[in-house]
Amino acid sequence: KKRKQKFQVHHLQELFETKLGAKHVDYEQSTASIVKKCCEEFSSDNDEPFYIVNLSHYARQYLQWMHFLGRIHPFYAIKSNPKNFIIEIIAELGGGFDCASSEELNLVRETCGNNFDYATRIIFAHPCKSISHIRQFRQVGVQMTVADNEDELKKLKEHWPDAKVLLRLKPDDRHSLSPFSMKFGANERECITLLRLARKLNINLVGCSFHVGSQCLDPKVYTETLKQARRIFDIAQQDEFGFNFKILDIGGGFSGYDWDKPSFPEVAKIINNTLDKLFPKLEDITIISEPGRYFSSGGMTLVTRIIARRIHNRVYKSNEKIVKLERNISGSTSNSFENNDDSDNNSKSDKALIENADNIYYINDGIYGTFNAIIFDHKTFIVHYLKMKKDKKKKYPQFRSVIFGPTCDSTDCIAHSIDLPLLDIGDVLWFPGVGSYTNASASNFNGFQTKKYIFIWKK
Ligand code: PLP
């Protein structure tokens, strides 16, 4: 099995070298040096922003998944980053897909063609579907979907009577950064009503699904929801209902970063232990999952340029400020931020922070683009800088800075207060790990959008 996987990965590497010009990069090479090289090679006379995509990341995540959660088939949640290259890699390695709309389904069709097994490798994982989308999924041969309310069951009876339907449960997702339970999911009492209706309508209920909320910080939620699923599996079997549930879908919510806590192996261990107790292998239940950010987060780095600046040139006389600057000189060259998240200045208004900043920079991607994830995904970005003009200084004093995006809108502010050295027009700000819920939900407002992708394959 391992030899086969190695062969598949090697094949993908060669395929993407030919197809997308993905350059092979040594595994040891730092992202900083790759960014520098790309800036020199691809954009020395071009200040457009671009993404560096490390295609081997998606294969690595797939292999890691199979290593730690081998019982569970991953169905990549396309919404987190709907790009053909991710779909192609995951499909080649054997994964399936969670599609929530006709457009997402079309992406799989474009990438995987007609021979793909739509019946077993796609789930239409939206509990509230439009009829035109149902028609298309059905036409293509998709069989699995989810429902969490009576009207959806009636809709399926009329428009997709042969669907295999999973009941979507409602977990306690308080500890997730993006909870979904106020919008989707049925509690246990509602599930029983749905079981009764499904029996009456002769709907083919085949199992349960759930989503613990995106960026789930407490893995115990998986345990608790799996217990809930077990109870529904048991109730569904009772004579009154007579179903024989065979599919369990444990949704998404897994982190995409190695440094996040709890780590993926830790979460996997908790899930495996619970599954072994509640859904032992003997029972022959197919277990699937819908990871989105787990696959997509770490694969992309955004590279932007400073296109304009406003330098306030303050003279630093106060001792306090000098101490502060010195502390920062010996600090890291990177900063992370969630827009205006600065503990010293939390009480100040954004306007005051901007007015009191030392320097203001304008870069060529912003809140309407990649950084929409600050608003929609509670995302924390990590910023690094790269000075393009050679300078003998090794360390640079840091200044309170503001970073604006490129549009004409003043809400297009990426960071209200962040420590950065004095940077010039043409210098680079780059942001690693921007692959999920970023380009997927970016707009073209004001004519600005990061469209260029540079591909590498880190070995
Ligand atoms: N499945 C469903 C139904 C979702 O709504 C989402 C996210 O919105 C996902 C899977 C992917 O979640 P995550 O990116 O947290 O893995």
Boltz pocket constraint, residues with backbone or C-beta under 6 A from the ligand:
constraints:
  - pocket:
      binder: B
      contacts: [[A, 77], [A, 79], [A, 80], [A, 98], [A, 125], [A, 126], [A, 180], [A, 211], [A, 213], [A, 214], [A, 215], [A, 251], [A, 252], [A, 253], [A, 254], [A, 290], [A, 291], [A, 292], [A, 293], [A, 294]]
      max_distance: 6.0
